[in-house]
Amino acid sequence: MKVTKYMLFALLSVSSVSVYADVVTAQKIADKYAAAAKAVDPSYVGLSAEEGKTFFNREVIQFKGDVNNPGKAIACASCHTSNPADPGKHIVTGKAIKPLSPVVNPKRFSSVKEVEKKFTKHCNEVVGSDCTPQEKGNYIAYLLTEKTPTAK
């Protein structure tokens, strides 16, 4: 019985450390974006989870063809749900998307290269241009605050 308790304790300790480590990595990535934002704009005061939430939920109308034929209004939340701790679903393909919150999904934001690749792709798809370092940092700061999936 003692061996089982020790093994369970060890397993839980390892899994909690890996989640913590990925949250730390996500915070470091956000801090790098904040430093880049400060270099571009000396008046930048730092990361804002509230501004990140606004950015995450901001709808942008994507144009299909011409101004008279606008597309659908989309936001990050269109695929990732209003709670980034929940799994999402791609609005076009229906493909399942794991939660964005690095607190819930420890694989999220674990690689700087992958983060930048995803920002480049998704910012251009949703916003219509590359996101600024300030937007990226605030976005991650917001995701770090989302810790609890919605009860189903």
DRENPA-3360 file (N, C-alpha, C; in nm, 2 decimals, always signed):
BEGIN
1 = MKVTKYML = +0.08/-0.12/+0.00/+0.00/+0.00/+0.00/+0.09/+0.13/+0.00 ~ +0.20/+0.13/+0.08/+0.28/+0.24/+0.08/+0.35/+0.27/-0.05 ~ +0.39/+0.16/-0.12/+0.45/+0.17/-0.25/+0.35/+0.24/-0.35 ~ +0.23/+0.20/-0.35/+0.13/+0.26/-0.43/+0.11/+0.41/-0.40 ~ +0.11/+0.45/-0.28/+0.10/+0.59/-0.24/+0.22/+0.67/-0.29 ~ +0.34/+0.61/-0.27/+0.46/+0.68/-0.32/+0.46/+0.70/-0.47 ~ +0.42/+0.59/-0.54/+0.41/+0.60/-0.69/+0.31/+0.71/-0.73 ~ +0.20/+0.71/-0.67/+0.10/+0.81/-0.70/+0.15/+0.95/-0.68;
9 = FALLSVSS = +0.21/+0.97/-0.56/+0.27/+1.10/-0.53/+0.37/+1.14/-0.63 ~ +0.46/+1.05/-0.67/+0.57/+1.08/-0.76/+0.51/+1.11/-0.90 ~ +0.41/+1.04/-0.94/+0.34/+1.07/-1.07/+0.27/+1.20/-1.07 ~ +0.20/+1.24/-0.96/+0.14/+1.37/-0.95/+0.24/+1.48/-0.95 ~ +0.35/+1.46/-0.88/+0.46/+1.56/-0.87/+0.52/+1.59/-1.00 ~ +0.54/+1.48/-1.08/+0.60/+1.50/-1.21/+0.51/+1.57/-1.31 ~ +0.38/+1.54/-1.30/+0.28/+1.60/-1.39/+0.26/+1.75/-1.35 ~ +0.26/+1.78/-1.23/+0.24/+1.92/-1.19/+0.37/+2.00/-1.22;
17 = VSVYADVV = +0.48/+1.94/-1.21/+0.60/+2.02/-1.25/+0.61/+2.05/-1.40 ~ +0.56/+1.95/-1.48/+0.56/+1.97/-1.63/+0.46/+2.08/-1.67 ~ +0.35/+2.09/-1.60/+0.25/+2.19/-1.63/+0.31/+2.33/-1.59 ~ +0.37/+2.33/-1.47/+0.43/+2.46/-1.42/+0.54/+2.50/-1.52 ~ +0.62/+2.41/-1.56/+0.73/+2.44/-1.65/+0.68/+2.50/-1.78 ~ +0.57/+2.45/-1.84/+0.52/+2.51/-1.96/+0.45/+2.64/-1.94 ~ +0.39/+2.66/-1.82/+0.34/+2.80/-1.79/+0.45/+2.90/-1.78 ~ +0.56/+2.85/-1.72/+0.68/+2.94/-1.71/+0.73/+2.98/-1.85;
25 = TAQKIADK = +0.74/+2.88/-1.94/+0.79/+2.90/-2.07/+0.69/+3.00/-2.15 ~ +0.56/+2.98/-2.13/+0.47/+3.07/-2.19/+0.49/+3.21/-2.14 ~ +0.51/+3.23/-2.01/+0.53/+3.36/-1.95/+0.66/+3.42/-2.01 ~ +0.76/+3.34/-2.03/+0.89/+3.39/-2.08/+0.87/+3.44/-2.22 ~ +0.79/+3.36/-2.30/+0.76/+3.41/-2.44/+0.68/+3.54/-2.44 ~ +0.58/+3.55/-2.35/+0.51/+3.67/-2.34/+0.60/+3.79/-2.30 ~ +0.69/+3.76/-2.21/+0.79/+3.87/-2.17/+0.88/+3.91/-2.28 ~ +0.92/+3.82/-2.37/+1.00/+3.85/-2.48/+0.92/+3.95/-2.58;
33 = YAAAAKAV = +0.79/+3.91/-2.60/+0.71/+4.00/-2.68/+0.69/+4.14/-2.62 ~ +0.68/+4.14/-2.48/+0.67/+4.27/-2.41/+0.79/+4.35/-2.43 ~ +0.91/+4.29/-2.42/+1.04/+4.36/-2.44/+1.04/+4.41/-2.59 ~ +1.00/+4.34/-2.68/+1.00/+4.38/-2.82/+0.90/+4.50/-2.84 ~ +0.79/+4.49/-2.78/+0.69/+4.60/-2.78/+0.75/+4.73/-2.72 ~ +0.82/+4.72/-2.61/+0.88/+4.83/-2.55/+0.99/+4.89/-2.64 ~ +1.06/+4.81/-2.71/+1.16/+4.86/-2.80/+1.10/+4.94/-2.92 ~ +0.98/+4.90/-2.96/+0.91/+4.96/-3.07/+0.84/+5.09/-3.02;
41 = DPSYVGLS = +0.79/+5.08/-2.90/+0.71/+5.19/-2.84/+0.75/+5.21/-2.70 ~ +0.84/+5.31/-2.67/+0.89/+5.33/-2.53/+0.78/+5.36/-2.43 ~ +0.66/+5.40/-2.48/+0.55/+5.43/-2.39/+0.47/+5.31/-2.34 ~ +0.51/+5.19/-2.40/+0.44/+5.07/-2.37/+0.47/+5.04/-2.22 ~ +0.36/+5.01/-2.15/+0.37/+4.99/-2.00/+0.38/+4.85/-1.96 ~ +0.36/+4.75/-2.05/+0.37/+4.61/-2.01/+0.25/+4.53/-2.05 ~ +0.26/+4.40/-2.02/+0.16/+4.31/-2.05/+0.02/+4.34/-1.99 ~ -0.08/+4.32/-2.06/-0.22/+4.34/-2.01/-0.31/+4.22/-2.05;
49 = AEEGKTFF = -0.35/+4.14/-1.95/-0.44/+4.03/-1.98/-0.57/+4.08/-2.03 ~ -0.61/+4.20/-1.98/-0.74/+4.25/-2.02/-0.74/+4.29/-2.17 ~ -0.63/+4.35/-2.21/-0.62/+4.39/-2.36/-0.61/+4.26/-2.44 ~ -0.54/+4.16/-2.38/-0.53/+4.03/-2.45/-0.67/+3.97/-2.47 ~ -0.75/+3.98/-2.37/-0.89/+3.92/-2.38/-0.97/+4.00/-2.49 ~ -0.95/+4.13/-2.49/-1.02/+4.21/-2.59/-0.98/+4.17/-2.73 ~ -0.85/+4.15/-2.75/-0.80/+4.11/-2.88/-0.85/+3.97/-2.91 ~ -0.85/+3.88/-2.82/-0.90/+3.74/-2.84/-1.04/+3.74/-2.89;
57 = NREVIQFK = -1.12/+3.83/-2.84/-1.27/+3.83/-2.87/-1.31/+3.92/-2.98 ~ -1.21/+4.01/-3.02/-1.24/+4.11/-3.12/-1.28/+4.04/-3.26 ~ -1.39/+4.08/-3.31/-1.43/+4.02/-3.44/-1.38/+4.11/-3.55 ~ -1.34/+4.05/-3.66/-1.29/+4.12/-3.78/-1.36/+4.06/-3.89 ~ -1.41/+4.14/-3.98/-1.48/+4.09/-4.10/-1.38/+4.07/-4.21 ~ -1.38/+3.95/-4.25/-1.29/+3.91/-4.36/-1.36/+3.93/-4.49 ~ -1.30/+3.99/-4.59/-1.37/+4.02/-4.71/-1.34/+3.90/-4.81 ~ -1.45/+3.87/-4.88/-1.44/+3.76/-4.98/-1.47/+3.83/-5.12;
65 = GDVNNPGK = -1.37/+3.86/-5.19/-1.38/+3.92/-5.32/-1.38/+4.07/-5.32 ~ -1.49/+4.14/-5.28/-1.49/+4.28/-5.28/-1.56/+4.34/-5.16 ~ -1.56/+4.47/-5.14/-1.62/+4.53/-5.03/-1.77/+4.51/-5.02 ~ -1.84/+4.49/-5.14/-1.98/+4.47/-5.14/-2.02/+4.32/-5.10 ~ -1.92/+4.24/-5.09/-1.94/+4.10/-5.06/-1.86/+4.06/-4.94 ~ -1.89/+4.12/-4.82/-1.80/+4.09/-4.71/-1.82/+3.94/-4.66 ~ -1.72/+3.90/-4.60/-1.73/+3.76/-4.54/-1.78/+3.77/-4.40 ~ -1.76/+3.66/-4.33/-1.81/+3.64/-4.20/-1.72/+3.71/-4.10;
73 = AIACASCH = -1.78/+3.77/-3.99/-1.70/+3.82/-3.88/-1.64/+3.71/-3.80 ~ -1.51/+3.71/-3.78/-1.44/+3.60/-3.71/-1.35/+3.66/-3.60 ~ -1.32/+3.59/-3.50/-1.23/+3.62/-3.39/-1.15/+3.50/-3.36 ~ -1.05/+3.51/-3.27/-0.98/+3.39/-3.22/-1.08/+3.30/-3.15 ~ -1.18/+3.36/-3.08/-1.28/+3.29/-3.01/-1.37/+3.21/-3.10 ~ -1.38/+3.24/-3.23/-1.46/+3.17/-3.32/-1.43/+3.02/-3.33 ~ -1.30/+2.99/-3.32/-1.25/+2.85/-3.32/-1.22/+2.80/-3.18 ~ -1.17/+2.89/-3.10/-1.11/+2.85/-2.97/-1.21/+2.87/-2.85;
81 = TSNPADPG = -1.33/+2.91/-2.88/-1.44/+2.93/-2.79/-1.41/+3.05/-2.70 ~ -1.51/+3.10/-2.63/-1.50/+3.22/-2.55/-1.41/+3.19/-2.42 ~ -1.39/+3.06/-2.39/-1.30/+3.03/-2.28/-1.18/+2.94/-2.34 ~ -1.07/+3.01/-2.34/-0.95/+2.94/-2.40/-0.90/+2.81/-2.32 ~ -0.96/+2.79/-2.21/-0.93/+2.67/-2.13/-1.02/+2.55/-2.18 ~ -1.11/+2.58/-2.27/-1.19/+2.47/-2.33/-1.14/+2.43/-2.46 ~ -1.17/+2.31/-2.51/-1.13/+2.27/-2.64/-1.21/+2.34/-2.74 ~ -1.16/+2.36/-2.86/-1.23/+2.44/-2.96/-1.26/+2.35/-3.08;
89 = KHIVTGKA = -1.31/+2.41/-3.19/-1.34/+2.34/-3.31/-1.32/+2.44/-3.43 ~ -1.24/+2.41/-3.53/-1.22/+2.49/-3.64/-1.36/+2.52/-3.71 ~ -1.38/+2.65/-3.74/-1.51/+2.69/-3.79/-1.54/+2.65/-3.93 ~ -1.43/+2.62/-4.01/-1.45/+2.57/-4.15/-1.44/+2.42/-4.16 ~ -1.34/+2.36/-4.10/-1.32/+2.22/-4.12/-1.38/+2.13/-4.01 ~ -1.42/+2.19/-3.90/-1.48/+2.12/-3.79/-1.38/+2.04/-3.71 ~ -1.25/+2.05/-3.74/-1.14/+1.98/-3.67/-1.13/+2.02/-3.52 ~ -1.12/+1.92/-3.43/-1.10/+1.95/-3.29/-0.97/+2.03/-3.27;
97 = IKPLSPVV = -0.98/+2.12/-3.17/-0.86/+2.20/-3.14/-0.84/+2.19/-2.98 ~ -0.72/+2.15/-2.94/-0.69/+2.14/-2.80/-0.70/+2.28/-2.74 ~ -0.72/+2.29/-2.60/-0.73/+2.42/-2.54/-0.61/+2.51/-2.56 ~ -0.63/+2.64/-2.57/-0.52/+2.73/-2.59/-0.45/+2.76/-2.46 ~ -0.52/+2.76/-2.35/-0.46/+2.79/-2.22/-0.34/+2.70/-2.19 ~ -0.22/+2.75/-2.17/-0.11/+2.67/-2.13/-0.12/+2.60/-1.99 ~ -0.21/+2.66/-1.91/-0.24/+2.60/-1.78/-0.31/+2.47/-1.80 ~ -0.40/+2.46/-1.89/-0.48/+2.34/-1.92/-0.41/+2.25/-2.02;
105 = NPKRFSSV = -0.34/+2.30/-2.12/-0.27/+2.23/-2.22/-0.13/+2.26/-2.22 ~ -0.05/+2.18/-2.15/+0.09/+2.20/-2.12/+0.18/+2.20/-2.25 ~ +0.12/+2.15/-2.36/+0.20/+2.15/-2.49/+0.19/+2.29/-2.56 ~ +0.10/+2.37/-2.52/+0.07/+2.50/-2.58/+0.19/+2.59/-2.54 ~ +0.24/+2.67/-2.63/+0.34/+2.77/-2.60/+0.47/+2.71/-2.54 ~ +0.51/+2.59/-2.58/+0.63/+2.53/-2.52/+0.75/+2.55/-2.62 ~ +0.72/+2.60/-2.74/+0.83/+2.62/-2.84/+0.81/+2.76/-2.90 ~ +0.92/+2.84/-2.89/+0.91/+2.97/-2.94/+0.89/+2.97/-3.09;
113 = KEVEKKFT = +0.96/+2.88/-3.16/+0.95/+2.87/-3.31/+0.81/+2.83/-3.35 ~ +0.74/+2.74/-3.28/+0.61/+2.70/-3.31/+0.51/+2.81/-3.28 ~ +0.53/+2.88/-3.17/+0.44/+2.99/-3.13/+0.45/+3.10/-3.24 ~ +0.57/+3.14/-3.29/+0.58/+3.24/-3.39/+0.51/+3.19/-3.52 ~ +0.53/+3.07/-3.55/+0.47/+3.01/-3.68/+0.32/+3.02/-3.67 ~ +0.26/+2.98/-3.55/+0.12/+2.99/-3.54/+0.06/+3.13/-3.54 ~ +0.14/+3.22/-3.47/+0.09/+3.36/-3.47/+0.10/+3.41/-3.62 ~ +0.20/+3.39/-3.69/+0.21/+3.44/-3.83/+0.09/+3.38/-3.91;
121 = KHCNEVVG = +0.06/+3.26/-3.90/-0.05/+3.20/-3.98/-0.18/+3.25/-3.93 ~ -0.21/+3.24/-3.81/-0.34/+3.28/-3.76/-0.37/+3.43/-3.75 ~ -0.27/+3.51/-3.73/-0.29/+3.66/-3.73/-0.33/+3.70/-3.87 ~ -0.26/+3.64/-3.97/-0.29/+3.68/-4.11/-0.43/+3.63/-4.15 ~ -0.47/+3.51/-4.10/-0.60/+3.45/-4.14/-0.71/+3.53/-4.07 ~ -0.69/+3.57/-3.94/-0.80/+3.63/-3.86/-0.80/+3.78/-3.87 ~ -0.68/+3.84/-3.84/-0.67/+3.98/-3.83/-0.65/+4.04/-3.97 ~ -0.58/+3.97/-4.06/-0.56/+4.02/-4.19/-0.42/+4.07/-4.20;
129 = SDCTPQEK = -0.34/+4.07/-4.10/-0.20/+4.11/-4.10/-0.13/+4.04/-3.98 ~ +0.01/+4.06/-3.98/+0.08/+4.01/-3.87/+0.04/+4.08/-3.74 ~ +0.04/+4.02/-3.63/+0.01/+4.08/-3.50/+0.14/+4.15/-3.45 ~ +0.12/+4.25/-3.37/+0.23/+4.33/-3.32/+0.28/+4.25/-3.19 ~ +0.41/+4.28/-3.15/+0.46/+4.21/-3.03/+0.37/+4.24/-2.91 ~ +0.31/+4.36/-2.90/+0.23/+4.40/-2.79/+0.10/+4.31/-2.79 ~ +0.04/+4.29/-2.91/-0.08/+4.20/-2.92/-0.05/+4.06/-2.88 ~ +0.07/+4.01/-2.93/+0.11/+3.87/-2.90/+0.13/+3.85/-2.75;
137 = GNYIAYLL = +0.21/+3.95/-2.69/+0.23/+3.94/-2.55/+0.11/+3.94/-2.46 ~ +0.02/+4.04/-2.49/-0.11/+4.05/-2.42/-0.19/+3.93/-2.44 ~ -0.19/+3.87/-2.56/-0.27/+3.75/-2.59/-0.23/+3.64/-2.50 ~ -0.10/+3.61/-2.49/-0.05/+3.51/-2.40/-0.07/+3.54/-2.26 ~ -0.06/+3.66/-2.22/-0.09/+3.70/-2.08/-0.23/+3.67/-2.04 ~ -0.32/+3.70/-2.14/-0.46/+3.66/-2.12/-0.48/+3.51/-2.10 ~ -0.42/+3.43/-2.19/-0.44/+3.29/-2.19/-0.39/+3.23/-2.06 ~ -0.28/+3.29/-2.00/-0.23/+3.24/-1.88/-0.33/+3.26/-1.76;
145 = TEKTPTAK = -0.42/+3.35/-1.78/-0.52/+3.37/-1.67/-0.64/+3.27/-1.68 ~ -0.66/+3.21/-1.79/-0.77/+3.12/-1.81/-0.72/+2.98/-1.77 ~ -0.77/+2.93/-1.65/-0.73/+2.81/-1.59/-0.83/+2.70/-1.58 ~ -0.96/+2.74/-1.59/-1.07/+2.65/-1.56/-1.16/+2.63/-1.68 ~ -1.16/+2.50/-1.73/-1.25/+2.47/-1.84/-1.40/+2.49/-1.79 ~ -1.48/+2.52/-1.89/-1.62/+2.54/-1.86/-1.69/+2.41/-1.82 ~ -1.76/+2.41/-1.71/-1.83/+2.28/-1.67/-1.94/+2.25/-1.77 ~ -1.94/+2.12/-1.81/-2.03/+2.08/-1.92/-2.15/+2.01/-1.85;
% end
